[in-house]
Amino acid sequence: MINEHYVNFGFTLSDKIPKEIALEFVAIRQFAIAVFASLEPHKREAIIDTLSKSESPEMKDIVKNLKLIPKS
């Protein structure tokens, strides 16, 4: 069961991306985070560990947001 908590996620996107496409990216990220939040804590930790190895600024932004999700 997903507990409802408000977390102020910050999504960083390039100004070069048209607004309509940027909004789609944000929606996809929000969906992915909602799915991630429903996983068991050990699975979430394994995903964070794997994604943390990426040097991509975009992935670092996603990992930062994943770490904001309460563990309960």
PQR file of N, CA, C, O and H, with PARSE charges and radii, in Angstrom:
ATOM      1  N   MET A   1       0.843  -1.177   0.000 -0.4000 1.5000
ATOM      2  CA  MET A   1       0.000   0.000   0.000 -0.0000 2.0000
ATOM      3  C   MET A   1       0.887   1.239   0.000  0.5500 1.7000
ATOM      4  O   MET A   1       1.872   1.304   0.735 -0.5500 1.4000
ATOM      5  N   ILE A   2       0.545   2.195  -0.804 -0.4000 1.5000
ATOM      6  CA  ILE A   2       1.321   3.426  -0.879 -0.0000 2.0000
ATOM      7  C   ILE A   2       0.780   4.418   0.140  0.5500 1.7000
ATOM      8  O   ILE A   2      -0.394   4.788   0.111 -0.5500 1.4000
ATOM      9  H   ILE A   2      -0.256   2.142  -1.401  0.4000 1.0000
ATOM     10  N   ASN A   3       1.659   4.838   1.040 -0.4000 1.5000
ATOM     11  CA  ASN A   3       1.290   5.892   1.978 -0.0000 2.0000
ATOM     12  C   ASN A   3       1.390   7.217   1.248  0.5500 1.7000
ATOM     13  O   ASN A   3       2.312   7.429   0.460 -0.5500 1.4000
ATOM     14  H   ASN A   3       2.613   4.538   1.063  0.4000 1.0000
ATOM     15  N   GLU A   4       0.456   8.098   1.504 -0.4000 1.5000
ATOM     16  CA  GLU A   4       0.483   9.378   0.820 -0.0000 2.0000
ATOM     17  C   GLU A   4       1.255  10.386   1.651  0.5500 1.7000
ATOM     18  O   GLU A   4       0.845  10.752   2.753 -0.5500 1.4000
ATOM     19  H   GLU A   4      -0.292   7.926   2.144  0.4000 1.0000
ATOM     20  N   HIS A   5       2.363  10.822   1.112 -0.4000 1.5000
ATOM     21  CA  HIS A   5       3.203  11.847   1.716 -0.0000 2.0000
ATOM     22  C   HIS A   5       3.475  12.882   0.642  0.5500 1.7000
ATOM     23  O   HIS A   5       3.623  12.543  -0.532 -0.5500 1.4000
ATOM     24  H   HIS A   5       2.696  10.524   0.217  0.4000 1.0000
ATOM     25  N   TYR A   6       3.540  14.137   1.037 -0.4000 1.5000
ATOM     26  CA  TYR A   6       3.915  15.165   0.073 -0.0000 2.0000
ATOM     27  C   TYR A   6       5.426  15.312   0.101  0.5500 1.7000
ATOM     28  O   TYR A   6       6.008  15.576   1.154 -0.5500 1.4000
ATOM     29  H   TYR A   6       3.419  14.413   1.991  0.4000 1.0000
ATOM     30  N   VAL A   7       6.048  15.147  -1.022 -0.4000 1.5000
ATOM     31  CA  VAL A   7       7.481  15.357  -1.169 -0.0000 2.0000
ATOM     32  C   VAL A   7       7.662  16.329  -2.319  0.5500 1.7000
ATOM     33  O   VAL A   7       7.154  16.107  -3.419 -0.5500 1.4000
ATOM     34  H   VAL A   7       5.575  14.933  -1.877  0.4000 1.0000
ATOM     35  N   ASN A   8       8.380  17.396  -2.064 -0.4000 1.5000
ATOM     36  CA  ASN A   8       8.599  18.412  -3.091 -0.0000 2.0000
ATOM     37  C   ASN A   8       9.770  18.005  -3.976  0.5500 1.7000
ATOM     38  O   ASN A   8      10.902  18.438  -3.762 -0.5500 1.4000
ATOM     39  H   ASN A   8       8.792  17.577  -1.171  0.4000 1.0000
ATOM     40  N   PHE A   9       9.490  17.175  -4.962 -0.4000 1.5000
ATOM     41  CA  PHE A   9      10.525  16.729  -5.881 -0.0000 2.0000
ATOM     42  C   PHE A   9      10.934  17.894  -6.772  0.5500 1.7000
ATOM     43  O   PHE A   9      10.108  18.725  -7.152 -0.5500 1.4000
ATOM     44  H   PHE A   9       8.570  16.824  -5.136  0.4000 1.0000
ATOM     45  N   GLY A  10      12.203  17.940  -7.092 -0.4000 1.5000
ATOM     46  CA  GLY A  10      12.700  18.964  -8.005 -0.0000 2.0000
ATOM     47  C   GLY A  10      13.225  18.307  -9.261  0.5500 1.7000
ATOM     48  O   GLY A  10      14.174  17.525  -9.206 -0.5500 1.4000
ATOM     49  H   GLY A  10      12.874  17.266  -6.783  0.4000 1.0000
ATOM     50  N   PHE A  11      12.624  18.612 -10.379 -0.4000 1.5000
ATOM     51  CA  PHE A  11      13.059  18.040 -11.644 -0.0000 2.0000
ATOM     52  C   PHE A  11      13.784  19.117 -12.438  0.5500 1.7000
ATOM     53  O   PHE A  11      13.223  20.177 -12.718 -0.5500 1.4000
ATOM     54  H   PHE A  11      11.853  19.247 -10.424  0.4000 1.0000
ATOM     55  N   THR A  12      15.015  18.846 -12.793 -0.4000 1.5000
ATOM     56  CA  THR A  12      15.809  19.779 -13.566 -0.0000 2.0000
ATOM     57  C   THR A  12      15.794  19.348 -15.027  0.5500 1.7000
ATOM     58  O   THR A  12      16.192  18.234 -15.366 -0.5500 1.4000
ATOM     59  H   THR A  12      15.471  17.986 -12.565  0.4000 1.0000
ATOM     60  N   LEU A  13      15.332  20.245 -15.876 -0.4000 1.5000
ATOM     61  CA  LEU A  13      15.296  19.968 -17.310 -0.0000 2.0000
ATOM     62  C   LEU A  13      15.922  21.142 -18.053  0.5500 1.7000
ATOM     63  O   LEU A  13      15.864  22.282 -17.593 -0.5500 1.4000
ATOM     64  H   LEU A  13      15.009  21.151 -15.600  0.4000 1.0000
ATOM     65  N   SER A  14      16.508  20.859 -19.178 -0.4000 1.5000
ATOM     66  CA  SER A  14      17.137  21.885 -20.005 -0.0000 2.0000
ATOM     67  C   SER A  14      16.098  22.871 -20.527  0.5500 1.7000
ATOM     68  O   SER A  14      14.975  22.496 -20.867 -0.5500 1.4000
ATOM     69  H   SER A  14      16.556  19.933 -19.551  0.4000 1.0000
ATOM     70  N   ASP A  15      16.499  24.138 -20.580 -0.4000 1.5000
ATOM     71  CA  ASP A  15      15.626  25.167 -21.156 -0.0000 2.0000
ATOM     72  C   ASP A  15      15.424  24.968 -22.652  0.5500 1.7000
ATOM     73  O   ASP A  15      14.515  25.553 -23.242 -0.5500 1.4000
ATOM     74  H   ASP A  15      17.410  24.442 -20.304  0.4000 1.0000
ATOM     75  N   LYS A  16      16.264  24.149 -23.260 -0.4000 1.5000
ATOM     76  CA  LYS A  16      16.174  23.892 -24.698 -0.0000 2.0000
ATOM     77  C   LYS A  16      15.019  22.953 -25.047  0.5500 1.7000
ATOM     78  O   LYS A  16      14.621  22.856 -26.208 -0.5500 1.4000
ATOM     79  H   LYS A  16      17.002  23.674 -22.781  0.4000 1.0000
ATOM     80  N   ILE A  17      14.483  22.263 -24.034 -0.4000 1.5000
ATOM     81  CA  ILE A  17      13.379  21.326 -24.261 -0.0000 2.0000
ATOM     82  C   ILE A  17      12.069  22.116 -24.319  0.5500 1.7000
ATOM     83  O   ILE A  17      11.781  22.883 -23.400 -0.5500 1.4000
ATOM     84  H   ILE A  17      14.806  22.342 -23.091  0.4000 1.0000
ATOM     85  N   PRO A  18      11.276  21.949 -25.370 -0.5600 1.5000
ATOM     86  CA  PRO A  18       9.981  22.641 -25.440  0.2800 2.0000
ATOM     87  C   PRO A  18       9.112  22.294 -24.221  0.5500 1.7000
ATOM     88  O   PRO A  18       9.160  21.179 -23.701 -0.5500 1.4000
ATOM     89  N   LYS A  19       8.330  23.267 -23.788 -0.4000 1.5000
ATOM     90  CA  LYS A  19       7.526  23.128 -22.571 -0.0000 2.0000
ATOM     91  C   LYS A  19       6.644  21.880 -22.587  0.5500 1.7000
ATOM     92  O   LYS A  19       6.565  21.175 -21.581 -0.5500 1.4000
ATOM     93  H   LYS A  19       8.292  24.173 -24.211  0.4000 1.0000
ATOM     94  N   GLU A  20       5.987  21.598 -23.697 -0.4000 1.5000
ATOM     95  CA  GLU A  20       5.079  20.451 -23.778 -0.0000 2.0000
ATOM     96  C   GLU A  20       5.830  19.139 -23.557  0.5500 1.7000
ATOM     97  O   GLU A  20       5.338  18.240 -22.876 -0.5500 1.4000
ATOM     98  H   GLU A  20       6.052  22.171 -24.514  0.4000 1.0000
ATOM     99  N   ILE A  21       7.013  19.040 -24.133 -0.4000 1.5000
ATOM    100  CA  ILE A  21       7.814  17.824 -23.964 -0.0000 2.0000
ATOM    101  C   ILE A  21       8.350  17.741 -22.539  0.5500 1.7000
ATOM    102  O   ILE A  21       8.387  16.660 -21.951 -0.5500 1.4000
ATOM    103  H   ILE A  21       7.413  19.771 -24.686  0.4000 1.0000
ATOM    104  N   ALA A  22       8.763  18.873 -21.984 -0.4000 1.5000
ATOM    105  CA  ALA A  22       9.258  18.895 -20.606 -0.0000 2.0000
ATOM    106  C   ALA A  22       8.181  18.415 -19.637  0.5500 1.7000
ATOM    107  O   ALA A  22       8.473  17.670 -18.702 -0.5500 1.4000
ATOM    108  H   ALA A  22       8.733  19.751 -22.462  0.4000 1.0000
ATOM    109  N   LEU A  23       6.949  18.838 -19.857 -0.4000 1.5000
ATOM    110  CA  LEU A  23       5.848  18.400 -18.991 -0.0000 2.0000
ATOM    111  C   LEU A  23       5.630  16.896 -19.095  0.5500 1.7000
ATOM    112  O   LEU A  23       5.302  16.246 -18.102 -0.5500 1.4000
ATOM    113  H   LEU A  23       6.712  19.444 -20.616  0.4000 1.0000
ATOM    114  N   GLU A  24       5.810  16.341 -20.289 -0.4000 1.5000
ATOM    115  CA  GLU A  24       5.707  14.884 -20.463 -0.0000 2.0000
ATOM    116  C   GLU A  24       6.814  14.172 -19.690  0.5500 1.7000
ATOM    117  O   GLU A  24       6.567  13.154 -19.044 -0.5500 1.4000
ATOM    118  H   GLU A  24       6.076  16.869 -21.095  0.4000 1.0000
ATOM    119  N   PHE A  25       8.039  14.708 -19.756 -0.4000 1.5000
ATOM    120  CA  PHE A  25       9.151  14.118 -19.006 -0.0000 2.0000
ATOM    121  C   PHE A  25       8.858  14.124 -17.508  0.5500 1.7000
ATOM    122  O   PHE A  25       9.098  13.133 -16.819 -0.5500 1.4000
ATOM    123  H   PHE A  25       8.239  15.536 -20.281  0.4000 1.0000
ATOM    124  N   VAL A  26       8.339  15.241 -17.011 -0.4000 1.5000
ATOM    125  CA  VAL A  26       8.018  15.338 -15.584 -0.0000 2.0000
ATOM    126  C   VAL A  26       6.942  14.321 -15.221  0.5500 1.7000
ATOM    127  O   VAL A  26       7.038  13.674 -14.178 -0.5500 1.4000
ATOM    128  H   VAL A  26       8.144  16.046 -17.571  0.4000 1.0000
ATOM    129  N   ALA A  27       5.928  14.170 -16.054 -0.4000 1.5000
ATOM    130  CA  ALA A  27       4.865  13.194 -15.783 -0.0000 2.0000
ATOM    131  C   ALA A  27       5.425  11.774 -15.749  0.5500 1.7000
ATOM    132  O   ALA A  27       5.050  10.981 -14.886 -0.5500 1.4000
ATOM    133  H   ALA A  27       5.850  14.696 -16.901  0.4000 1.0000
ATOM    134  N   ILE A  28       6.314  11.453 -16.676 -0.4000 1.5000
ATOM    135  CA  ILE A  28       6.921  10.118 -16.699 -0.0000 2.0000
ATOM    136  C   ILE A  28       7.766   9.901 -15.452  0.5500 1.7000
ATOM    137  O   ILE A  28       7.726   8.823 -14.857 -0.5500 1.4000
ATOM    138  H   ILE A  28       6.618  12.098 -17.377  0.4000 1.0000
ATOM    139  N   ARG A  29       8.530  10.911 -15.049 -0.4000 1.5000
ATOM    140  CA  ARG A  29       9.337  10.786 -13.827 -0.0000 2.0000
ATOM    141  C   ARG A  29       8.443  10.592 -12.603  0.5500 1.7000
ATOM    142  O   ARG A  29       8.742   9.767 -11.740 -0.5500 1.4000
ATOM    143  H   ARG A  29       8.563  11.786 -15.532  0.4000 1.0000
ATOM    144  N   GLN A  30       7.349  11.347 -12.527 -0.4000 1.5000
ATOM    145  CA  GLN A  30       6.432  11.199 -11.394 -0.0000 2.0000
ATOM    146  C   GLN A  30       5.832   9.799 -11.356  0.5500 1.7000
ATOM    147  O   GLN A  30       5.693   9.211 -10.284 -0.5500 1.4000
ATOM    148  H   GLN A  30       7.106  12.017 -13.228  0.4000 1.0000
ATOM    149  N   PHE A  31       5.479   9.270 -12.508 -0.4000 1.5000
ATOM    150  CA  PHE A  31       4.943   7.913 -12.573 -0.0000 2.0000
ATOM    151  C   PHE A  31       5.988   6.908 -12.099  0.5500 1.7000
ATOM    152  O   PHE A  31       5.689   6.028 -11.292 -0.5500 1.4000
ATOM    153  H   PHE A  31       5.592   9.748 -13.379  0.4000 1.0000
ATOM    154  N   ALA A  32       7.205   7.042 -12.601 -0.4000 1.5000
ATOM    155  CA  ALA A  32       8.282   6.118 -12.213 -0.0000 2.0000
ATOM    156  C   ALA A  32       8.541   6.183 -10.710  0.5500 1.7000
ATOM    157  O   ALA A  32       8.778   5.155 -10.077 -0.5500 1.4000
ATOM    158  H   ALA A  32       7.448   7.757 -13.257  0.4000 1.0000
ATOM    159  N   ILE A  33       8.497   7.372 -10.145 -0.4000 1.5000
ATOM    160  CA  ILE A  33       8.715   7.518  -8.707 -0.0000 2.0000
ATOM    161  C   ILE A  33       7.568   6.882  -7.925  0.5500 1.7000
ATOM    162  O   ILE A  33       7.804   6.280  -6.878 -0.5500 1.4000
ATOM    163  H   ILE A  33       8.305   8.207 -10.660  0.4000 1.0000
ATOM    164  N   ALA A  34       6.338   7.003  -8.408 -0.4000 1.5000
ATOM    165  CA  ALA A  34       5.200   6.375  -7.732 -0.0000 2.0000
ATOM    166  C   ALA A  34       5.344   4.854  -7.730  0.5500 1.7000
ATOM    167  O   ALA A  34       5.065   4.204  -6.723 -0.5500 1.4000
ATOM    168  H   ALA A  34       6.147   7.492  -9.258  0.4000 1.0000
ATOM    169  N   VAL A  35       5.777   4.292  -8.850 -0.4000 1.5000
ATOM    170  CA  VAL A  35       6.000   2.843  -8.921 -0.0000 2.0000
ATOM    171  C   VAL A  35       7.135   2.456  -7.979  0.5500 1.7000
ATOM    172  O   VAL A  35       7.022   1.480  -7.237 -0.5500 1.4000
ATOM    173  H   VAL A  35       6.003   4.821  -9.668  0.4000 1.0000
ATOM    174  N   PHE A  36       8.221   3.213  -8.007 -0.4000 1.5000
ATOM    175  CA  PHE A  36       9.372   2.966  -7.140 -0.0000 2.0000
ATOM    176  C   PHE A  36       8.949   2.974  -5.664  0.5500 1.7000
ATOM    177  O   PHE A  36       9.373   2.115  -4.891 -0.5500 1.4000
ATOM    178  H   PHE A  36       8.313   4.006  -8.610  0.4000 1.0000
ATOM    179  N   ALA A  37       8.118   3.941  -5.280 -0.4000 1.5000
ATOM    180  CA  ALA A  37       7.687   4.076  -3.884 -0.0000 2.0000
ATOM    181  C   ALA A  37       6.883   2.873  -3.412  0.5500 1.7000
ATOM    182  O   ALA A  37       6.820   2.605  -2.212 -0.5500 1.4000
ATOM    183  H   ALA A  37       7.774   4.638  -5.908  0.4000 1.0000
ATOM    184  N   SER A  38       6.270   2.148  -4.333 -0.4000 1.5000
ATOM    185  CA  SER A  38       5.458   0.993  -3.946 -0.0000 2.0000
ATOM    186  C   SER A  38       6.290  -0.275  -3.743  0.5500 1.7000
ATOM    187  O   SER A  38       5.769  -1.293  -3.288 -0.5500 1.4000
ATOM    188  H   SER A  38       6.321   2.365  -5.308  0.4000 1.0000
ATOM    189  N   LEU A  39       7.574  -0.214  -4.077 -0.4000 1.5000
ATOM    190  CA  LEU A  39       8.437  -1.389  -3.928 -0.0000 2.0000
ATOM    191  C   LEU A  39       8.855  -1.600  -2.480  0.5500 1.7000
ATOM    192  O   LEU A  39       8.787  -0.688  -1.655 -0.5500 1.4000
ATOM    193  H   LEU A  39       7.997   0.614  -4.447  0.4000 1.0000
ATOM    194  N   GLU A  40       9.289  -2.820  -2.191 -0.4000 1.5000
ATOM    195  CA  GLU A  40       9.807  -3.140  -0.866 -0.0000 2.0000
ATOM    196  C   GLU A  40      11.110  -2.375  -0.647  0.5500 1.7000
ATOM    197  O   GLU A  40      11.861  -2.148  -1.595 -0.5500 1.4000
ATOM    198  H   GLU A  40       9.344  -3.561  -2.860  0.4000 1.0000
ATOM    199  N   PRO A  41      11.387  -1.974   0.607 -0.5600 1.5000
ATOM    200  CA  PRO A  41      12.581  -1.162   0.886  0.2800 2.0000
ATOM    201  C   PRO A  41      13.894  -1.743   0.354  0.5500 1.7000
ATOM    202  O   PRO A  41      14.732  -0.992  -0.145 -0.5500 1.4000
ATOM    203  N   HIS A  42      14.091  -3.051   0.449 -0.4000 1.5000
ATOM    204  CA  HIS A  42      15.366  -3.614  -0.019 -0.0000 2.0000
ATOM    205  C   HIS A  42      15.500  -3.512  -1.539  0.5500 1.7000
ATOM    206  O   HIS A  42      16.605  -3.364  -2.060 -0.5500 1.4000
ATOM    207  H   HIS A  42      13.410  -3.661   0.855  0.4000 1.0000
ATOM    208  N   LYS A  43      14.374  -3.592  -2.246 -0.4000 1.5000
ATOM    209  CA  LYS A  43      14.408  -3.437  -3.703 -0.0000 2.0000
ATOM    210  C   LYS A  43      14.692  -1.982  -4.075  0.5500 1.7000
ATOM    211  O   LYS A  43      15.436  -1.699  -5.014 -0.5500 1.4000
ATOM    212  H   LYS A  43      13.476  -3.712  -1.823  0.4000 1.0000
ATOM    213  N   ARG A  44      14.089  -1.075  -3.325 -0.4000 1.5000
ATOM    214  CA  ARG A  44      14.333   0.342  -3.567 -0.0000 2.0000
ATOM    215  C   ARG A  44      15.799   0.681  -3.344  0.5500 1.7000
ATOM    216  O   ARG A  44      16.396   1.418  -4.129 -0.5500 1.4000
ATOM    217  H   ARG A  44      13.485  -1.305  -2.562  0.4000 1.0000
ATOM    218  N   GLU A  45      16.379   0.145  -2.279 -0.4000 1.5000
ATOM    219  CA  GLU A  45      17.789   0.411  -1.977 -0.0000 2.0000
ATOM    220  C   GLU A  45      18.699  -0.141  -3.075  0.5500 1.7000
ATOM    221  O   GLU A  45      19.673   0.507  -3.458 -0.5500 1.4000
ATOM    222  H   GLU A  45      15.894  -0.455  -1.642  0.4000 1.0000
ATOM    223  N   ALA A  46      18.388  -1.319  -3.573 -0.4000 1.5000
ATOM    224  CA  ALA A  46      19.187  -1.916  -4.650 -0.0000 2.0000
ATOM    225  C   ALA A  46      19.118  -1.060  -5.915  0.5500 1.7000
ATOM    226  O   ALA A  46      20.123  -0.892  -6.606 -0.5500 1.4000
ATOM    227  H   ALA A  46      17.596  -1.845  -3.261  0.4000 1.0000
ATOM    228  N   ILE A  47      17.957  -0.529  -6.213 -0.4000 1.5000
ATOM    229  CA  ILE A  47      17.807   0.328  -7.392 -0.0000 2.0000
ATOM    230  C   ILE A  47      18.611   1.612  -7.222  0.5500 1.7000
ATOM    231  O   ILE A  47      19.305   2.043  -8.143 -0.5500 1.4000
ATOM    232  H   ILE A  47      17.141  -0.665  -5.652  0.4000 1.0000
ATOM    233  N   ILE A  48      18.515   2.216  -6.045 -0.4000 1.5000
ATOM    234  CA  ILE A  48      19.281   3.438  -5.783 -0.0000 2.0000
ATOM    235  C   ILE A  48      20.774   3.168  -5.897  0.5500 1.7000
ATOM    236  O   ILE A  48      21.504   3.963  -6.490 -0.5500 1.4000
ATOM    237  H   ILE A  48      17.952   1.866  -5.297  0.4000 1.0000
ATOM    238  N   ASP A  49      21.233   2.057  -5.336 -0.4000 1.5000
ATOM    239  CA  ASP A  49      22.659   1.711  -5.419 -0.0000 2.0000
ATOM    240  C   ASP A  49      23.111   1.582  -6.870  0.5500 1.7000
ATOM    241  O   ASP A  49      24.174   2.081  -7.239 -0.5500 1.4000
ATOM    242  H   ASP A  49      20.639   1.412  -4.854  0.4000 1.0000
ATOM    243  N   THR A  50      22.316   0.923  -7.681 -0.4000 1.5000
ATOM    244  CA  THR A  50      22.669   0.737  -9.093 -0.0000 2.0000
ATOM    245  C   THR A  50      22.666   2.066  -9.846  0.5500 1.7000
ATOM    246  O   THR A  50      23.613   2.375 -10.569 -0.5500 1.4000
ATOM    247  H   THR A  50      21.452   0.518  -7.382  0.4000 1.0000
ATOM    248  N   LEU A  51      21.612   2.841  -9.680 -0.4000 1.5000
ATOM    249  CA  LEU A  51      21.502   4.105 -10.408 -0.0000 2.0000
ATOM    250  C   LEU A  51      22.521   5.140  -9.942  0.5500 1.7000
ATOM    251  O   LEU A  51      22.912   6.016 -10.714 -0.5500 1.4000
ATOM    252  H   LEU A  51      20.843   2.590  -9.093  0.4000 1.0000
ATOM    253  N   SER A  52      22.950   5.046  -8.691 -0.4000 1.5000
ATOM    254  CA  SER A  52      23.928   5.991  -8.145 -0.0000 2.0000
ATOM    255  C   SER A  52      25.281   5.891  -8.832  0.5500 1.7000
ATOM    256  O   SER A  52      26.088   6.817  -8.744 -0.5500 1.4000
ATOM    257  H   SER A  52      22.631   4.335  -8.064  0.4000 1.0000
ATOM    258  N   LYS A  53      25.535   4.802  -9.500 -0.4000 1.5000
ATOM    259  CA  LYS A  53      26.822   4.610 -10.177 -0.0000 2.0000
ATOM    260  C   LYS A  53      26.914   5.409 -11.476  0.5500 1.7000
ATOM    261  O   LYS A  53      28.000   5.548 -12.039 -0.5500 1.4000
ATOM    262  H   LYS A  53      24.879   4.051  -9.571  0.4000 1.0000
ATOM    263  N   SER A  54      25.808   5.924 -11.945 -0.4000 1.5000
ATOM    264  CA  SER A  54      25.792   6.689 -13.189 -0.0000 2.0000
ATOM    265  C   SER A  54      26.391   8.079 -12.966  0.5500 1.7000
ATOM    266  O   SER A  54      26.173   8.701 -11.926 -0.5500 1.4000
ATOM    267  H   SER A  54      24.927   5.811 -11.487  0.4000 1.0000
ATOM    268  N   GLU A  55      27.137   8.548 -13.940 -0.4000 1.5000
ATOM    269  CA  GLU A  55      27.721   9.889 -13.894 -0.0000 2.0000
ATOM    270  C   GLU A  55      26.829  10.928 -14.577  0.5500 1.7000
ATOM    271  O   GLU A  55      27.147  12.118 -14.584 -0.5500 1.4000
ATOM    272  H   GLU A  55      27.314   8.043 -14.785  0.4000 1.0000
ATOM    273  N   SER A  56      25.728  10.478 -15.141 -0.4000 1.5000
ATOM    274  CA  SER A  56      24.821  11.364 -15.865 -0.0000 2.0000
ATOM    275  C   SER A  56      24.157  12.364 -14.912  0.5500 1.7000
ATOM    276  O   SER A  56      23.624  11.960 -13.879 -0.5500 1.4000
ATOM    277  H   SER A  56      25.471   9.512 -15.135  0.4000 1.0000
ATOM    278  N   PRO A  57      24.181  13.661 -15.241 -0.5600 1.5000
ATOM    279  CA  PRO A  57      23.505  14.648 -14.390  0.2800 2.0000
ATOM    280  C   PRO A  57      22.005  14.366 -14.260  0.5500 1.7000
ATOM    281  O   PRO A  57      21.412  14.592 -13.205 -0.5500 1.4000
ATOM    282  N   GLU A  58      21.404  13.874 -15.336 -0.4000 1.5000
ATOM    283  CA  GLU A  58      19.972  13.568 -15.292 -0.0000 2.0000
ATOM    284  C   GLU A  58      19.683  12.421 -14.331  0.5500 1.7000
ATOM    285  O   GLU A  58      18.703  12.463 -13.587 -0.5500 1.4000
ATOM    286  H   GLU A  58      21.885  13.691 -16.193  0.4000 1.0000
ATOM    287  N   MET A  59      20.536  11.397 -14.344 -0.4000 1.5000
ATOM    288  CA  MET A  59      20.334  10.261 -13.446 -0.0000 2.0000
ATOM    289  C   MET A  59      20.600  10.671 -12.003  0.5500 1.7000
ATOM    290  O   MET A  59      19.908  10.217 -11.092 -0.5500 1.4000
ATOM    291  H   MET A  59      21.332  11.363 -14.948  0.4000 1.0000
ATOM    292  N   LYS A  60      21.592  11.521 -11.788 -0.4000 1.5000
ATOM    293  CA  LYS A  60      21.869  12.011 -10.431 -0.0000 2.0000
ATOM    294  C   LYS A  60      20.657  12.770  -9.896  0.5500 1.7000
ATOM    295  O   LYS A  60      20.338  12.677  -8.711 -0.5500 1.4000
ATOM    296  H   LYS A  60      22.155  11.890 -12.528  0.4000 1.0000
ATOM    297  N   ASP A  61      19.989  13.515 -10.762 -0.4000 1.5000
ATOM    298  CA  ASP A  61      18.781  14.243 -10.383 -0.0000 2.0000
ATOM    299  C   ASP A  61      17.676  13.265  -9.977  0.5500 1.7000
ATOM    300  O   ASP A  61      16.976  13.487  -8.989 -0.5500 1.4000
ATOM    301  H   ASP A  61      20.248  13.591 -11.724  0.4000 1.0000
ATOM    302  N   ILE A  62      17.526  12.200 -10.734 -0.4000 1.5000
ATOM    303  CA  ILE A  62      16.515  11.184 -10.419 -0.0000 2.0000
ATOM    304  C   ILE A  62      16.842  10.494  -9.100  0.5500 1.7000
ATOM    305  O   ILE A  62      15.956  10.307  -8.266 -0.5500 1.4000
ATOM    306  H   ILE A  62      18.094  12.020 -11.537  0.4000 1.0000
ATOM    307  N   VAL A  63      18.097  10.116  -8.902 -0.4000 1.5000
ATOM    308  CA  VAL A  63      18.510   9.447  -7.660 -0.0000 2.0000
ATOM    309  C   VAL A  63      18.260  10.359  -6.463  0.5500 1.7000
ATOM    310  O   VAL A  63      17.790   9.904  -5.420 -0.5500 1.4000
ATOM    311  H   VAL A  63      18.817  10.268  -9.579  0.4000 1.0000
ATOM    312  N   LYS A  64      18.573  11.640  -6.611 -0.4000 1.5000
ATOM    313  CA  LYS A  64      18.330  12.607  -5.532 -0.0000 2.0000
ATOM    314  C   LYS A  64      16.859  12.587  -5.128  0.5500 1.7000
ATOM    315  O   LYS A  64      16.537  12.603  -3.939 -0.5500 1.4000
ATOM    316  H   LYS A  64      18.955  12.010  -7.459  0.4000 1.0000
ATOM    317  N   ASN A  65      15.972  12.551  -6.110 -0.4000 1.5000
ATOM    318  CA  ASN A  65      14.542  12.517  -5.826 -0.0000 2.0000
ATOM    319  C   ASN A  65      14.106  11.185  -5.218  0.5500 1.7000
ATOM    320  O   ASN A  65      13.255  11.163  -4.329 -0.5500 1.4000
ATOM    321  H   ASN A  65      16.233  12.538  -7.076  0.4000 1.0000
ATOM    322  N   LEU A  66      14.673  10.084  -5.682 -0.4000 1.5000
ATOM    323  CA  LEU A  66      14.323   8.774  -5.119 -0.0000 2.0000
ATOM    324  C   LEU A  66      14.683   8.704  -3.641  0.5500 1.7000
ATOM    325  O   LEU A  66      13.972   8.085  -2.851 -0.5500 1.4000
ATOM    326  H   LEU A  66      15.364  10.102  -6.405  0.4000 1.0000
ATOM    327  N   LYS A  67      15.782   9.337  -3.275 -0.4000 1.5000
ATOM    328  CA  LYS A  67      16.222   9.326  -1.875 -0.0000 2.0000
ATOM    329  C   LYS A  67      15.311  10.153  -0.972  0.5500 1.7000
ATOM    330  O   LYS A  67      15.355  10.003   0.249 -0.5500 1.4000
ATOM    331  H   LYS A  67      16.360   9.840  -3.917  0.4000 1.0000
ATOM    332  N   LEU A  68      14.489  11.020  -1.553 -0.4000 1.5000
ATOM    333  CA  LEU A  68      13.557  11.838  -0.767 -0.0000 2.0000
ATOM    334  C   LEU A  68      12.321  11.061  -0.318  0.5500 1.7000
ATOM    335  O   LEU A  68      11.600  11.500   0.578 -0.5500 1.4000
ATOM    336  H   LEU A  68      14.453  11.142  -2.545  0.4000 1.0000
ATOM    337  N   ILE A  69      12.080   9.919  -0.935 -0.4000 1.5000
ATOM    338  CA  ILE A  69      10.877   9.142  -0.626 -0.0000 2.0000
ATOM    339  C   ILE A  69      11.029   8.502   0.751  0.5500 1.7000
ATOM    340  O   ILE A  69      12.022   7.821   1.007 -0.5500 1.4000
ATOM    341  H   ILE A  69      12.666   9.563  -1.663  0.4000 1.0000
ATOM    342  N   PRO A  70      10.056   8.712   1.640 -0.5600 1.5000
ATOM    343  CA  PRO A  70      10.134   8.105   2.980  0.2800 2.0000
ATOM    344  C   PRO A  70      10.267   6.587   2.898  0.5500 1.7000
ATOM    345  O   PRO A  70       9.683   5.951   2.020 -0.5500 1.4000
ATOM    346  N   LYS A  71      11.035   6.017   3.813 -0.4000 1.5000
ATOM    347  CA  LYS A  71      11.301   4.575   3.790 -0.0000 2.0000
ATOM    348  C   LYS A  71      10.156   3.746   4.359  0.5500 1.7000
ATOM    349  O   LYS A  71      10.145   2.526   4.194 -0.5500 1.4000
ATOM    350  H   LYS A  71      11.509   6.533   4.526  0.4000 1.0000
ATOM    351  N   SER A  72       9.214   4.365   5.011 -0.4000 1.5000
ATOM    352  CA  SER A  72       8.114   3.595   5.618 -0.0000 2.0000
ATOM    353  C   SER A  72       7.023   3.278   4.639  0.5500 1.7000
ATOM    354  O   SER A  72       6.036   2.638   5.001 -0.5500 1.4000
ATOM    355  H   SER A  72       9.222   5.356   5.145  0.4000 1.0000
TER
END
